[in-house]
């Protein structure tokens, strides 16, 4: 009896130890498909396909097609792989994240990991990436984490490949539609609850009737996909993506607390400040390179006497986002307009300024927990303004805020941090004209190749804002200039 128990224990020990040893995945070819779960050693979560164009996420292991992957070698190199889910989507890479794509996918390498914590594991990297960066659970082990890249050997890199049985493969095909239907149904219910009492109207922080109707239309189309017996997995993914887009568009349709400026013609100047954090107002720093902030004890200080580096105009762009600009029309210390740069910076990094005109993919304004407080966001809400805790500069505080906790909205940005809740107040305005009449004669003042010209007058003078006479026969630096025709003066903007 003792010998039999000993023999059984040896067999069990061998079985468990053999499962701990991961092998390189076998390659699929044509109809000969071999499917694997790709499991991260730290946490035991697996890679899950979230549909075309969406980020791959970590998930609890389930027998569904979204979590099964096959490996195929490329024609050029037998050690470079293309990886495809049972959904038919490839592993791709975009904007520093691994995604699902319908294109050819990203070529991947698989290297043995030297992790002491997870022996017999592997690390995955992009073949085109010459740096020592590998696929990584962004933010550590957990469910619904995105997949980014980090240095070789990080504890959140190692994976093992678990070969699916034929029974699991058959079950995955049957389970996937029900799984996706339940996921989308839960999300739809959450959205409907979230927007069950929307403030509809024309006031700041409210939404137009058209915006509410458009959102309701999308919610109904998503419900139709859920109810249909013919919906495919990609139908669910498409509906999920449509729902996300509709939420973002709805949130961005909120009635804004500012008027749009037309540079050089009609401009409205605003102060942007955090009422719950010392009334910290956004400002251009001394070098006009970074976004900083200045504390105020009293909002009565927010008037036309506010320093020029703290006055901003909003320009609406063709994609519906807004450029935020500190213009030379109000700030004579600048030689060029200064834009708050929407180029991505890392969490905790200072948001930058640029002289390059921003033409698209700029800033959006969404209500926070209060209808008159707004979050300022960019690029699918990966970047979010926040006045730093010491209140002296403005940082990105929006990238994957699930890492930091707090109340998030459906678009995934933070709602309840004092540093991200901004109010916007008009402090001044300017109207510029370049056509007027003097003694029944119409003069037209204009700029051509940065040369100031006047039609209808043979003699005129051009001065800088400091009163220096400028030779208007030649191109002048960008800025605001005073044009004098006889006893009459006007201003002109040179860009």
C-alpha positions in Angstrom: 0.0 0.0 0.0 2.8 2.4 0.9 4.6 1.7 -2.4 1.4 2.4 -4.4 0.9 5.8 -2.6 4.5 6.7 -3.2 4.2 5.8 -6.8 1.1 7.9 -7.2 2.7 10.9 -5.5 5.6 10.6 -7.9 3.3 10.6 -10.9 1.3 13.6 -9.6 4.6 15.5 -8.9 5.7 14.8 -12.4 2.4 16.0 -13.9 2.4 19.2 -12.0 6.0 20.0 -12.7 5.6 19.3 -16.4 2.7 21.7 -16.5 5.0 24.4 -15.0 7.4 24.0 -17.9 6.2 26.1 -20.8 7.3 25.2 -24.4 7.5 27.4 -27.5 4.2 27.3 -29.3 3.9 24.9 -32.2 3.3 26.7 -35.6 0.0 26.6 -37.4 0.0 26.3 -41.2 -3.1 26.5 -43.5 -5.9 24.4 -42.1 -3.6 22.8 -39.5 -4.4 25.2 -36.7 -3.0 24.9 -33.2 -4.5 27.2 -30.6 -3.0 28.6 -27.4 -3.8 30.7 -24.4 -1.1 33.3 -23.9 -0.9 33.6 -20.1 1.1 36.1 -18.1 3.1 34.4 -15.4 2.5 37.2 -12.9 -1.2 37.0 -12.1 -2.2 34.2 -14.4 -4.2 36.5 -16.7 -4.4 35.8 -20.4 -4.4 38.1 -23.5 -7.8 38.8 -24.9 -8.9 40.1 -28.3 -11.2 43.1 -27.9 -12.1 43.5 -31.5 -10.6 45.3 -34.5 -8.9 48.6 -33.6 -9.2 48.1 -29.9 -6.5 47.6 -27.4 -5.7 44.0 -26.3 -6.5 43.5 -22.6 -5.7 41.0 -19.9 -8.6 38.8 -18.7 -9.5 35.9 -16.4 -9.0 32.8 -18.4 -12.2 31.6 -20.1 -12.8 29.1 -22.9 -13.7 31.7 -25.6 -12.4 32.5 -29.0 -11.2 35.9 -27.9 -8.5 34.2 -25.8 -7.2 31.6 -28.2 -4.3 32.4 -30.5 -2.3 30.7 -33.2 1.3 31.3 -34.3 2.5 31.4 -37.9 5.9 32.0 -39.2 6.6 34.7 -41.8 7.8 33.9 -45.2 11.1 35.7 -44.7 12.1 34.3 -41.3 11.0 31.1 -39.4 11.8 32.8 -36.1 9.5 35.8 -36.7 5.8 35.2 -35.9 2.4 36.6 -36.9 -0.1 35.9 -34.1 -3.9 35.6 -34.8 -6.8 35.1 -32.5 -9.6 32.6 -33.2 -11.7 35.8 -34.0 -9.5 36.2 -37.1 -7.8 39.4 -35.8 -4.1 39.9 -35.7 -1.9 41.3 -32.9 -0.9 44.7 -34.0 0.7 47.7 -32.4 -0.4 51.4 -32.4 0.1 54.4 -30.1 2.4 52.5 -27.7 -0.2 49.7 -27.2 -0.8 46.2 -28.6 -4.1 46.1 -30.5 -6.3 43.8 -32.6 -6.1 44.6 -36.3 -7.6 43.2 -39.5 -4.4 43.9 -41.4 -1.3 41.7 -41.5 -0.4 42.2 -37.9 2.9 43.1 -36.3 5.9 40.7 -36.7 6.8 39.4 -33.3 9.8 37.6 -31.7 9.7 35.2 -28.8 12.7 35.1 -26.4 13.3 33.0 -23.3 12.9 35.0 -20.2 15.7 35.2 -17.6 13.2 35.8 -14.8 14.1 34.0 -11.6 10.5 34.3 -10.4 9.1 32.7 -13.5 11.5 30.1 -14.9 10.7 28.4 -18.2 8.8 31.4 -19.4 9.1 33.7 -22.5 8.9 37.3 -23.4 7.4 38.8 -26.6 8.7 41.8 -28.5 8.1 43.5 -31.8 10.7 42.5 -34.5 11.0 46.1 -35.7 11.8 47.4 -32.2 15.5 47.6 -31.8 15.3 48.7 -28.2 15.2 46.2 -25.3 11.5 46.6 -24.8 9.0 43.7 -24.5 5.3 43.2 -24.2 4.2 44.1 -20.7 1.1 44.2 -18.5 0.8 48.0 -18.2 0.4 48.9 -14.6 1.0 45.4 -13.3 -1.0 42.2 -13.0 -4.8 42.6 -13.1 -7.9 42.3 -15.2 -8.6 44.7 -18.2 -5.0 46.0 -18.3 -3.7 47.2 -21.6 -0.5 45.8 -23.1 2.4 48.1 -23.5 6.2 47.7 -23.5 8.8 47.7 -20.9 12.4 46.6 -20.3 13.4 43.0 -20.7 13.2 41.0 -17.5 10.4 43.0 -15.9 8.1 40.8 -13.8 5.1 41.8 -15.8 6.6 40.6 -19.1 7.0 36.8 -18.8 4.3 34.6 -20.5 3.7 30.9 -21.0 1.8 29.2 -23.9 -0.9 26.8 -22.9 -2.1 24.6 -25.7 -5.9 24.3 -25.9 -7.4 20.8 -26.1 -9.8 19.9 -28.9 -12.6 20.0 -26.4 -11.7 23.6 -25.4 -11.5 24.6 -29.1 -15.0 23.3 -29.8 -16.3 24.9 -26.6 -14.8 28.2 -27.5 -16.7 28.5 -30.7 -20.0 27.8 -28.9 -19.3 30.1 -26.0 -18.0 33.2 -27.7 -21.3 34.7 -28.9 -23.0 34.3 -25.5 -20.0 35.7 -23.7 -19.8 38.8 -25.9 -23.6 39.3 -25.7 -23.5 39.3 -21.9 -20.5 41.7 -21.9 -22.2 44.2 -24.2 -25.5 43.9 -22.5 -23.9 44.7 -19.1 -22.2 47.7 -20.6 -25.4 49.0 -22.2 -27.3 48.7 -19.0 -24.6 50.7 -17.2 -24.6 53.4 -19.9 -28.4 53.7 -19.8 -28.3 54.0 -16.0 -25.5 56.6 -16.2 -27.5 58.8 -18.6 -30.9 58.2 -17.1 -31.1 61.8 -16.0 -29.2 64.0 -18.4 -29.4 67.8 -18.1 -31.0 68.9 -21.4 -31.0 72.5 -22.4 -29.0 75.6 -23.6 -27.2 76.4 -20.3 -23.5 75.7 -19.7 -23.0 72.1 -18.8 -26.2 71.0 -20.4 -26.7 69.0 -23.6 -28.7 69.8 -26.7 -31.8 67.8 -27.7 -30.0 66.7 -30.8 -27.1 65.3 -28.8 -29.5 63.4 -26.5 -31.5 62.0 -29.5 -28.3 60.9 -31.2 -27.1 59.0 -28.2 -30.5 57.3 -27.7 -30.4 56.2 -31.4 -27.0 54.5 -30.9 -28.2 52.9 -27.7 -31.1 51.4 -29.6 -28.9 50.1 -32.4 -26.7 48.4 -29.8 -29.8 46.8 -28.3 -30.8 45.5 -31.7 -27.4 43.7 -32.0 -27.8 42.2 -28.6 -31.4 41.0 -29.5 -30.5 39.5 -32.9 -29.9 35.8 -33.2 -27.7 36.4 -36.2 -25.1 38.7 -34.6 -21.6 37.5 -35.1 -18.7 38.2 -32.7 -17.4 41.0 -34.8 -21.0 42.5 -34.8 -20.7 42.7 -31.0 -17.3 44.3 -31.2 -18.4 46.8 -33.8 -21.5 47.7 -31.7 -19.2 48.1 -28.6 -16.9 50.4 -30.5 -19.9 52.4 -31.8 -21.2 52.8 -28.3 -17.8 54.1 -27.1 -17.6 56.6 -29.9 -21.2 57.8 -29.2 -20.4 58.3 -25.6 -17.3 60.4 -26.4 -19.2 62.5 -29.0 -22.1 63.0 -26.5 -19.8 64.1 -23.7 -18.0 66.5 -26.0 -21.3 68.0 -27.2 -21.9 69.6 -23.8 -22.6 73.4 -24.0 -19.2 75.0 -23.5 -18.5 77.9 -21.1 -16.8 80.0 -23.8 -17.2 81.7 -27.1 -15.1 80.7 -30.1 -12.6 83.3 -31.3 -11.7 84.2 -34.9 -8.0 85.1 -34.6 -7.2 88.7 -35.7 -10.9 89.6 -36.1 -12.9 88.9 -33.0 -11.2 87.4 -29.9 -12.6 86.5 -26.5 -10.1 86.2 -23.7 -10.6 83.8 -20.8 -9.0 82.7 -17.6 -8.9 78.9 -17.1 -8.6 78.1 -13.4 -9.3 75.4 -10.7 -11.8 76.9 -8.2 -11.1 74.1 -5.6 -7.3 74.4 -5.8 -6.5 78.0 -4.8 -8.1 79.3 -8.0 -4.9 78.3 -9.8 -5.0 79.9 -13.3 -3.3 78.5 -16.3 -0.3 80.5 -17.5 2.5 80.6 -20.1 5.8 80.1 -18.3 8.7 82.5 -18.5 10.3 80.7 -21.5 6.9 80.2 -23.3 7.7 76.4 -23.3 5.5 74.9 -20.6 2.1 75.3 -19.1 2.3 76.6 -15.5 -0.2 78.0 -13.0 -0.6 81.0 -10.7 -2.6 80.9 -7.5 -5.3 83.5 -6.7 -7.2 84.0 -3.4 -10.0 85.9 -5.0 -11.8 85.4 -8.4 -12.4 89.2 -8.4 -8.8 89.4 -9.7 -10.0 87.7 -12.9 -10.7 90.8 -14.9 -9.2 92.8 -17.8 -6.2 93.6 -15.6 -5.2 89.9 -15.5 -1.6 89.4 -16.8 -1.5 88.8 -20.5 0.2 85.4 -20.1 -2.9 84.1 -18.3 -5.4 85.0 -21.0 -6.5 82.4 -23.5 -8.7 82.2 -26.6 -10.4 79.1 -28.0 -10.4 78.3 -31.7 -12.7 75.6 -33.0 -11.0 73.1 -35.4 -12.6 71.1 -38.2 -12.6 67.9 -36.2 -14.6 69.5 -33.3 -11.7 69.9 -30.9 -10.4 73.2 -29.8 -7.0 74.9 -29.9 -6.2 76.8 -26.7 -4.0 79.8 -27.6 -2.2 82.7 -25.8 -2.1 85.1 -28.8 0.1 88.0 -29.6 -2.9 90.2 -29.9 -3.1 90.2 -26.1 0.4 89.2 -25.1 2.9 91.7 -26.6 5.8 89.8 -25.0 5.4 87.1 -27.6 6.7 87.2 -31.1 4.4 84.3 -32.1 1.1 82.9 -30.8 1.6 80.2 -28.2 -0.6 77.0 -28.3 -1.1 74.5 -25.6 0.5 71.5 -27.2 -1.7 68.4 -27.5 1.3 66.2 -28.2 1.3 63.3 -25.8 3.4 63.5 -22.6 3.7 60.9 -19.9 1.7 60.9 -16.6 3.1 63.5 -14.2 5.0 65.3 -17.0 4.4 69.0 -17.6 2.1 69.8 -20.5 4.1 71.8 -23.1 3.5 74.8 -25.3 4.3 75.2 -29.0 4.4 78.0 -31.7 3.3 75.5 -34.3 -0.4 76.1 -35.1 -2.5 73.3 -33.8 -4.9 72.2 -36.6 -6.6 69.0 -35.4 -6.7 66.4 -32.6 -6.6 69.1 -30.0 -8.5 69.7 -26.7 -12.0 68.7 -25.6 -14.1 69.9 -22.7 -16.3 67.5 -20.7 -18.3 68.2 -17.5 -17.0 66.6 -14.3 -19.0 66.0 -11.2 -20.3 69.6 -11.4 -22.0 71.1 -14.5 -19.9 74.2 -14.3 -16.5 72.4 -13.9 -14.9 70.9 -16.9 -12.2 68.4 -17.6 -9.8 69.3 -20.4 -8.7 66.3 -22.4 -7.0 65.1 -25.6 -6.3 62.0 -27.7 -9.0 59.6 -26.6 -8.7 61.0 -23.1 -5.2 59.7 -22.6 -4.0 63.2 -21.6 -5.8 65.3 -19.0 -4.9 68.7 -17.5 -4.3 68.7 -13.8 -2.8 71.4 -11.6 0.1 69.7 -9.7 -0.2 69.3 -6.0 2.2 72.2 -5.4 0.1 74.3 -7.8 3.0 75.7 -9.8 2.7 73.8 -13.1 0.2 71.8 -15.1 0.7 68.1 -15.8 -0.9 65.2 -17.6 -3.1 63.4 -15.1 -5.3 61.4 -17.5 -3.4 58.5 -18.9 -5.1 55.3 -17.7 -6.4 56.7 -14.5 -7.5 53.3 -13.3 -4.0 53.0 -11.9 -4.6 55.8 -9.5 -8.2 55.3 -8.4 -10.9 57.9 -8.1 -14.2 58.4 -9.9 -14.0 57.8 -13.7 -16.6 58.6 -16.3 -17.5 56.3 -19.2 -14.7 57.7 -21.3 -12.2 56.7 -18.7 -11.0 60.0 -17.3 -10.9 61.3 -13.8 -13.9 63.3 -12.4 -13.4 64.0 -8.7 -9.8 65.4 -8.3 -9.7 69.1 -7.5 -6.8 69.5 -9.9 -8.8 68.5 -12.9 -12.0 70.5 -12.3 -11.6 73.7 -14.3 -13.8 76.7 -14.5 -13.6 79.2 -17.4 -14.4 82.9 -17.1 -14.3 85.6 -19.7 -12.0 88.5 -18.7 -11.7 90.6 -21.9 -12.4 90.8 -25.6 -10.9 92.4 -28.7 -12.3 93.3 -32.1 -9.9 94.0 -34.9 -10.9 95.7 -38.2 -8.8 96.2 -41.3 -11.4 98.1 -43.5 -12.8 101.5 -42.6 -13.6 104.9 -44.1 -11.7 108.1 -43.6 -13.3 111.3 -45.1 -15.5 109.2 -47.4 -12.5 107.2 -48.7 -12.4 103.5 -48.0 -9.0 102.1 -47.0 -8.1 98.4 -46.9 -5.3 97.3 -44.6 -3.9 93.8 -45.2 -0.8 91.7 -44.9 0.9 90.0 -47.8 4.0 87.8 -47.1 4.3 89.5 -43.7 4.4 92.9 -45.5 1.8 95.5 -44.2 0.0 97.1 -47.1 -2.8 99.7 -47.5 -5.0 100.1 -50.5 -6.4 103.6 -51.0 -3.6 105.5 -49.3 -0.2 106.5 -50.8 1.3 107.4 -47.4 1.0 105.6 -44.1 3.2 104.6 -41.2 3.5 101.3 -39.3 4.6 101.1 -35.6 5.2 98.3 -33.3 3.2 98.1 -30.0 6.2 99.7 -28.3 6.0 102.7 -30.6 8.9 102.0 -32.8 8.5 103.1 -36.4 8.7 100.1 -38.8 9.9 100.1 -42.4 6.7 98.7 -44.0 8.4 98.1 -47.3 9.8 94.9 -45.9 8.5 91.8 -44.1 8.0 92.3 -40.4 8.1 89.7 -37.6 4.8 88.2 -36.5 2.9 90.4 -34.0 0.4 93.2 -33.7 1.2 96.5 -35.5 -0.3 100.0 -35.4 -1.1 101.5 -38.8 -1.4 105.3 -39.0 -3.1 106.9 -42.0 -3.2 110.7 -41.5 -4.8 111.3 -38.1 -6.4 107.8 -38.0 -4.9 104.7 -36.6 -5.8 101.0 -36.7 -4.2 97.7 -35.6 -3.3 94.8 -37.9 -2.2 91.2 -37.0 0.9 89.8 -38.8 1.2 86.0 -38.6 
